[in-house]
Amino acid sequence: MPNFCAAPNCTRKSTQSDLAFFRFPRDPARCQKWVENCRRADLEDKTPDQLNKHYRLCAKHFETSMICRTSPYRTVLRDNAIPTIFDLTSHLNNPHSRHRKRIKELSEDEIRTLKQKKSKC
């Protein structure tokens, strides 16, 4: 089964190239840093074990100094490796996403007001 990169705007999968894919770390602090750097809100509520089991990042998201080729067949990350290379601007170049409306985060007061208005109807 192919691995897909979990990074936003990355479409790489393991069947397309010789690119290495790395599991999210099980260490909670380091795993949290990976999630923060990915900027994927849908991953924030997952446990490190869930992330480790189901999600991968490709080597393109790591500085080359963080990657070790132990042999021609094995690529590993340094113990302190954190992904830092992400394309977070692709949506600006996409004509379909450029015109989307932004969804505003509501404050607690705004949510309460909306609920009150709905209950009066």
C-alpha positions in Angstrom: 0.0 0.0 0.0 1.5 3.4 -0.9 2.4 6.0 1.6 1.0 9.5 1.0 2.6 12.6 2.4 0.5 14.3 5.1 2.0 17.8 4.5 -0.5 20.3 3.1 -0.1 21.0 -0.6 2.2 18.0 -1.1 0.9 15.3 -3.5 3.9 12.9 -3.2 3.3 9.2 -2.7 5.7 6.4 -2.2 4.9 4.7 -5.6 6.0 7.8 -7.6 9.6 8.0 -6.6 12.5 6.8 -4.5 11.8 9.5 -2.0 11.8 8.4 1.7 8.8 8.7 3.9 8.9 9.0 7.6 6.4 8.2 10.3 5.4 10.8 12.9 7.4 10.2 16.0 5.8 8.5 19.1 7.5 11.0 21.4 4.6 13.4 22.4 6.6 16.6 22.4 8.4 16.0 19.1 5.2 14.7 17.5 3.4 17.9 18.6 6.1 20.0 16.9 5.6 18.0 13.7 1.9 18.7 13.8 2.4 22.4 14.5 4.8 22.7 11.6 2.4 20.9 9.3 -0.3 23.3 10.2 -3.0 20.7 9.7 -5.7 21.3 12.3 -7.3 17.9 11.6 -4.2 16.2 13.0 -4.2 18.1 16.3 -6.6 15.8 18.1 -4.8 12.6 17.1 -2.5 10.8 19.5 1.2 10.2 18.7 0.4 6.5 18.3 -2.4 7.2 15.8 -0.1 9.7 13.9 2.8 7.2 13.9 0.6 4.4 12.6 -1.3 6.3 9.9 0.6 9.4 8.8 3.9 10.0 7.0 5.9 13.0 5.8 8.2 12.7 2.8 11.8 13.7 2.8 11.2 17.0 1.0 9.9 18.5 4.3 13.2 18.0 6.1 16.6 19.8 5.9 19.1 17.6 4.3 21.2 17.8 7.5 18.4 15.9 9.3 18.4 12.9 6.9 21.0 10.1 7.2 21.4 7.5 4.4 22.7 4.5 6.3 22.9 2.4 3.1 21.6 2.7 -0.4 18.4 1.0 0.8 17.8 2.7 4.1 17.2 6.3 4.9 16.6 7.5 8.5 16.0 10.7 10.3 18.2 12.1 13.1 16.6 11.7 16.5 15.9 15.4 16.8 14.6 15.9 13.2 11.7 18.3 12.8 10.1 19.0 9.5 10.5 22.7 8.5 10.0 22.9 4.7 6.4 23.3 3.7 4.6 25.0 0.8 2.0 26.9 2.7 1.4 29.4 -0.2 0.1 27.1 -2.9 -3.4 28.2 -2.3 -2.5 31.7 -3.4 -1.5 30.4 -6.8 -4.6 28.3 -7.2 -7.3 30.3 -9.0 -10.1 28.2 -7.5 -9.1 28.8 -3.9 -8.2 32.4 -4.3 -11.9 33.5 -4.3 -13.1 31.4 -1.4 -14.6 33.3 1.5 -12.6 33.2 4.7 -14.4 31.5 7.6 -14.2 33.7 10.6 -13.5 32.2 14.0 -16.4 33.2 16.4 -15.8 34.3 19.9 -17.7 32.8 22.8 -19.9 35.9 23.0 -20.7 35.6 19.2 -21.6 31.9 19.6 -23.8 32.7 22.6 -25.6 35.5 20.7 -26.2 33.2 17.6 -27.6 30.5 19.8 -29.9 32.9 21.5 -31.2 34.2 18.2 -31.9 30.6 17.0 -33.8 29.7 20.2 -36.1 32.8 19.7 -37.2 31.6 16.3 
